[in-house]
Structure formats: C-alpha cells, structure tokens
Amino acid sequence: MQLGVPVLAFSENFDSLTAPGLPPGWMRQRTGGATNWVTTTNISDTSPNSAFAYEPLNAGSCDLISPSINISSSSAQLVFRNNYNTEAWPDNATSAYDGAVLEISIGGGAFSDVLSAGGAFVSGGYNRTINTAENPFDGRSAWAGVSGGFLTTVVSLPPAAAGQTVQFKWRFGFDNGNAYGSGGWHIDSVSVRDGYSCCSGTASADLSLTGSVSPNPGRSGQPLAYTFTVTSAGPSP
C-alpha cells in the first residue's frame, strides 16, 4: 500500500526560454556528422517547446546532458515524455540503424547505460537493438523506429543513486544515410520523483495498519476472514 504523493526533486519542460536555446545547467555534445541538441516549437508535449535532436545523414552521435540532481531515496524515478522517429530495419522489427539510449552518472562517475548501472524501466523502455557497425551504439538496446507520438518513459533509478548526485544523458546515435526513414528525437516534461511526502510531513508515522485473521487457528479447507484496520495518527483530514 503506497501512501503519500511523490516528492518532486527536479523538473524541466523546456518552455521558459526562447528556442533554440537550452535551459541553464543543461549541456550538449556531438561527434561525427551530428548536429547539436536544441529546443524547438515544431512538436512538444507541453507548449511551446521540447528538446530536439535532428537525425543527419552522416554517422555520429549527439548528447543532451542534465544538470546534477540530488537523490535522497532508493525509490527515486526519472519520468519523461519521449517521441522518436528514426531509421529502422524495414524487414526486422527488432533491429535499427539509428536509435537513442539513456545513460546515468552517479556521484560524478562515468556515464553508463541506465540498465547496466542497475536501473530498470517501469514503462516506455527500449524497443529495438542497434544493428550496424557505422552507428557508435552498435549492439546496444535503444529506442528506435516510430513512437507514434509522445510516450511516457518511467525509469527506477539504480539503488546506488540514493544519497548521491546524478546526471542523465540522452544519447542519439546514427549511421550513414537514411534510406529507411528519418526524423529525430524529442524529449519533454522531464521530472525526477524522489520518495514520497505523506500527510503531516513529520518523521513519525501518520497511519498505522494492523491485520487479523479469524478463525485462528483454522482448519484445512475452512474459509478465513481477514480484517485490516487503518488508524490515523496525524492531523485531519
């Protein structure tokens, strides 16, 4: 039984600035034939902007890097809206030429794929594998193909993130040419949920939950009745 509401440790919807700039604290990198991440008004989850990486014709990669975020709990989750249209294999539903991945740095350490670091997708996870030596992400699971609009991606952060600062890196990799479709990758409505706030907000428990079963002891084949009682220890309501 989950009590309380998520604590919002970080949020960014890219709407408080003029495109194509990025918010303060956000960084970008690129290699090969890539162009830089920008904000754009052409597609967004919340108006007017989203972050966008264009899919070029030459092999390389481009990265969008978040500011450092303090994480306090082992239940922290990253949530964002994800819209992609990338070159995929036309005759293989599990392979792609171009695709996108998510990496995490914990405590200022090296970036690694969020799954390799111990995280887990709750929803909206990778759907294909990059399968071309021209792409720097060859062999990696990724988001690729056509999402059909904005999808919600929820990632449970690695347990090692608790008590540390983290950074996220959205990475878009591509090969040469776009013979089988192209477009790019939009990210929007980024937030980090870090634990839960419950009722009075004090360190003590706000609710107590007790249970009983009858008859006790019971006999094999006999129906049992379970009773659960929730008692409020905090202020109303």
C-alpha positions in Angstrom: 0.0 0.0 0.0 1.7 3.2 -1.2 1.0 6.2 1.0 1.6 9.9 0.2 2.5 11.7 -3.0 5.8 11.7 -4.9 8.4 14.4 -3.9 9.5 16.3 -7.0 13.2 16.6 -6.8 13.6 18.1 -10.3 11.5 19.2 -13.3 12.1 20.7 -16.7 9.6 21.2 -19.6 11.8 23.5 -21.7 9.0 26.1 -22.0 10.5 29.0 -20.1 13.0 30.0 -22.7 13.2 31.1 -26.4 14.0 28.3 -28.8 16.6 27.1 -29.8 18.4 27.7 -26.5 18.7 25.2 -23.7 17.9 25.8 -20.0 20.7 26.9 -17.6 22.8 23.9 -16.5 22.0 21.7 -19.4 24.8 20.7 -21.7 25.2 19.1 -25.2 27.9 17.2 -27.0 28.2 15.8 -30.5 30.5 13.6 -32.6 30.9 12.9 -36.3 28.1 14.3 -38.5 25.8 15.1 -35.7 24.1 18.5 -35.1 23.6 19.9 -31.6 20.5 19.4 -29.4 18.2 22.4 -29.4 14.8 23.4 -28.2 12.1 23.6 -30.9 8.5 24.6 -31.3 7.6 22.1 -34.0 6.5 19.3 -31.7 6.0 19.4 -27.9 4.4 17.6 -25.1 3.8 20.9 -23.2 3.6 24.1 -25.3 5.6 25.7 -26.7 9.0 23.8 -26.6 10.6 20.4 -26.5 14.2 19.4 -26.7 15.1 18.0 -30.1 17.9 16.2 -31.9 17.9 16.0 -35.7 18.7 12.8 -37.5 21.5 13.6 -40.0 22.9 11.7 -43.0 26.3 11.1 -41.6 27.4 8.7 -38.8 27.9 10.1 -35.3 26.1 10.9 -32.1 24.7 13.8 -30.1 24.1 14.0 -26.3 21.7 16.1 -24.1 23.0 16.2 -20.5 21.0 17.3 -17.5 22.3 19.3 -14.5 23.3 17.4 -11.4 20.4 16.3 -9.3 20.4 15.4 -5.6 18.9 12.0 -4.9 18.0 11.0 -1.3 15.8 7.9 -1.5 16.2 4.4 -3.0 12.8 4.7 -4.7 13.7 7.7 -7.0 12.4 7.6 -10.5 13.1 9.6 -13.7 10.0 10.4 -15.8 10.0 12.0 -19.2 8.0 12.1 -22.5 9.7 10.5 -25.4 8.9 11.0 -29.1 11.1 9.4 -31.8 11.2 8.7 -35.5 14.4 7.0 -36.5 15.7 4.8 -39.3 14.9 1.2 -38.6 15.4 -2.1 -40.4 12.3 -2.5 -42.7 12.4 -6.3 -42.6 13.3 -6.8 -38.9 11.1 -5.5 -36.2 13.8 -5.8 -33.5 16.7 -4.0 -35.3 17.5 -0.4 -36.2 20.2 1.7 -37.9 19.6 4.8 -35.8 18.5 5.0 -32.2 18.6 6.6 -28.8 19.7 5.5 -25.4 19.7 6.8 -21.8 22.8 6.9 -19.6 23.4 7.9 -16.0 26.3 9.2 -14.0 26.2 8.6 -10.2 28.3 10.7 -7.8 30.3 12.3 -10.6 31.4 8.9 -12.0 31.5 7.8 -15.6 28.3 7.6 -17.7 26.8 4.2 -18.4 23.6 2.8 -19.7 20.9 3.2 -17.1 20.2 -0.5 -17.2 23.8 -1.5 -16.8 24.1 0.8 -13.8 21.3 -1.0 -12.0 18.2 0.9 -13.1 15.0 -0.5 -14.5 12.3 0.7 -16.9 8.8 0.7 -15.4 7.3 1.8 -18.7 8.3 3.1 -22.1 11.7 1.2 -22.3 13.9 0.3 -25.2 12.2 -1.4 -28.1 14.9 -2.3 -30.6 18.7 -3.1 -30.9 21.1 -1.0 -33.0 22.5 -3.3 -35.7 25.1 -1.6 -37.8 28.8 -1.0 -37.2 28.5 2.5 -38.6 26.5 3.6 -35.5 28.6 4.2 -32.4 25.9 2.4 -30.3 26.1 -0.8 -32.4 24.8 -3.8 -30.4 23.0 -1.7 -27.8 19.3 -1.7 -26.9 17.7 1.6 -27.8 14.6 3.5 -28.7 14.2 3.3 -32.5 11.6 3.2 -35.2 8.5 5.3 -34.9 6.9 6.0 -31.5 3.7 7.4 -33.0 3.7 10.4 -30.7 4.9 11.1 -27.2 5.2 8.1 -24.9 5.8 8.2 -21.2 9.1 6.7 -20.0 9.5 5.9 -16.3 12.8 4.6 -15.0 13.5 3.4 -11.5 17.0 4.7 -10.6 19.8 2.4 -9.5 19.8 1.8 -5.7 23.3 3.2 -5.7 21.9 6.6 -6.6 20.4 7.1 -3.1 22.4 9.8 -1.2 24.3 10.8 -4.4 24.0 13.4 -7.1 23.1 12.1 -10.6 23.2 13.3 -14.2 21.3 11.9 -17.1 22.5 11.8 -20.7 20.1 11.3 -23.6 22.2 10.0 -26.5 21.2 9.7 -30.1 23.3 7.7 -32.5 23.1 7.2 -36.2 24.8 5.6 -39.3 25.4 7.0 -42.8 22.3 7.7 -44.8 18.6 7.5 -44.0 17.2 5.2 -46.7 14.6 3.6 -44.4 13.1 6.6 -42.6 14.3 9.5 -40.6 13.2 12.4 -38.4 14.7 12.8 -35.0 14.1 12.6 -31.2 12.1 14.9 -29.0 12.3 14.9 -25.2 9.9 16.8 -23.0 8.3 17.0 -19.5 11.4 15.7 -17.6 11.0 15.1 -13.8 12.6 13.2 -11.0 10.4 11.8 -8.2 12.4 11.2 -5.1 10.5 9.4 -2.4 7.0 10.3 -1.0 5.5 13.0 1.2 2.8 11.8 3.5 0.1 13.6 5.5 1.6 15.6 8.3 5.1 15.7 6.9 6.7 14.7 10.2 9.2 11.9 10.7 6.7 9.8 12.6 4.2 7.5 11.0 0.9 9.2 10.0 -1.0 5.9 9.6 -0.8 2.5 11.2 -2.1 -0.6 9.6 -3.0 -3.7 11.6 -4.4 -7.0 10.4 -6.1 -10.1 11.9 -7.5 -13.4 10.6 -10.3 -15.5 12.0 -10.8 -18.2 13.0 -7.3 -18.5 14.4 -6.3 -21.3 14.4 -8.1 -22.5 11.4 -8.7 -25.9 9.8 -7.7 -27.1 6.4 -10.5 -26.3 3.8 -12.1 -23.7 6.1 -12.7 -20.2 4.8 -10.7 -17.5 6.6 -11.8 -13.9 7.2 -9.1 -11.2 7.0 -9.6 -7.8 8.7 -7.3 -4.8 8.1 -7.6 -1.6 10.2 -6.1 1.7 9.3 -5.7 4.2 12.1 -4.7 7.9 11.6 -2.1 9.3 13.9 -1.7 12.6 12.1 -3.9 15.7 11.9 -7.1 15.7 9.9 -8.1 15.1 7.2 
